[in-house]
Amino acid sequence: MSLLEVHELSKVYGEGAAATPAISELTFAVEEREFVCVIGPSGCGKTTLLRCVAGLLAPTAGSVVLRGKRVARPPDEMALVFQEYNRSLFPWMTARQNVAFPLRRKRLGKQGAARAETALDEVGLGRFVDHYPWQLSGGMQQRVAIARALAYQPSVLLMDEPFASVDAQTRADLEDLILQLRQRFGVTVVFVTHDIDEAVYLGDRIVVLTRAPGRIRETVLVGLPEPRDQIETKALAEFTRLRTHVNRVIKQEAARQPASPDAQGS
Amino acid sequence: MRRVTAAAIELAMALALLAVWWIWSAGSDSFYFPPLPDILATFGDTWVFARAGSDVVPSLARLTAGFSIAVVIGIGGGILLGGSRTARGAVGPIVEFLRAIPPPALIPAGIVALGIGDVMKVFIIAMACIWPILLNAIDGVAGVETTLVETARSYGIRRRDRLRFVILPAALPQIFAGMRISLSVAIIVMVVSEMVASSNGIGFFILQSQRSFAIAEMWSGILLLGLLGYALNRGLTRIERRMLHWHRATRSSALART
């Protein structure tokens, strides 16, 4: 049994004539400690998929099963990092308070604050625990969001295009941070992105979706050596081959005629 | 340093205006516009502290009670209604209708139903103050960033805690905007209700002075209302600044970045 199983998952927004299918009969599994990237042409329902997996959105059909238990609401073994760090951090809380807030559920008392500080230390923000989000740069804010997910000690970390709104250098730093944290804590990661390089660089496996309504077009195994390195890994012929391959598949998908006129958008 | 300068300019302007009034009214033998020194002397005799207990305290008590009730109901109602589009749609027109009624128009009805005591005045003040707070709270709650709420949900924060620690603080800037409007409305309604039906209070005192031709007393009451309104507003603004420091800072840092 896999850690996380997505079984024939479908989500249709709206009803009747206005019904818009976003994802359709998606099936895949994620093994313990695996890093799976989900990629696809824009509007293919990546975010919908992740929200269903996270238990934030009820699927129209199919199921998400975590450790043999069906996900009906956000399970406490999962943490989700959003793309919009500036809208997912609570602006009235300091970094420490932001990280400690979700720990209320775990009833840690004073330990919560200590755990929050450790997590902030892990992401390199040990000196900024009492800063408010507005006092931090975009990359640092996303680090706070990552620390918050980390402190929650999830077995599955879900990330929805987490680095799409930071600059290239910060993005590379954050990618390496995630790989490093994953190595250290053995967390399983499901990472949604629209960036092919990022998917190949980070993932053990890449799930490529079709255009809307998203189905699985192909699963690509990434056999790049560990640990990955922004320069060495990206210089490998295998990296280029994988990248070109995924790129080609996505391009074909994007050019394909939609299955039916009402199947557009998500 | 700049704050000190600003405060000095503020004070200087006020003093200059008083000086102009002083000079302009100095030789006045008009019965209706007594010289400023007379008004100030009366002000001292009347309010420090001869009638402070008999008139100022009752007025402020009514104001505080009515305003507080409005704050509690306005925020509570805003959280209840703001969270549901259906509820907003259903209640929206009713709220708009009730808000459109000029609050002093309710005083005759209030007297019939509740008599001329404090209960009636507190009720009228609360009725007048609820709407700006309620409407702003509804808007604020409805406009809370979905990502914030989903973040809290994804971390399994219970509904009650989400309301208290996420939705309420996120809506607070709007709620304060409503409270500022309500505070000035509260003072107006307090004075009117005291003029119509009362045996004490600042509004009662002003009208009573005018009717007994105690014109300097009348002016001193008006002056006191201005000072009270100013002080109350300053107090509220100060509380707002303290509670919403993050809001101002977030907005100005977002502006600086674009």
Interface residues (C-beta under 8 A of the other chain):
Chain A: R51 A54 G55 L56 R73 P74 D76 M78 A79 L80 F82 E84 R87 S88 F90 P91 W92 F101 P102 R104 R105 Y132 P133 W134 Q135 R148 Y152
Chain B: E145 T147 L148 E150 T151 A152 R153 S154 Y155 G156 I157 R158 D161 F165 V166 P169 A170 W246 H247 A249 T250 S253 A254
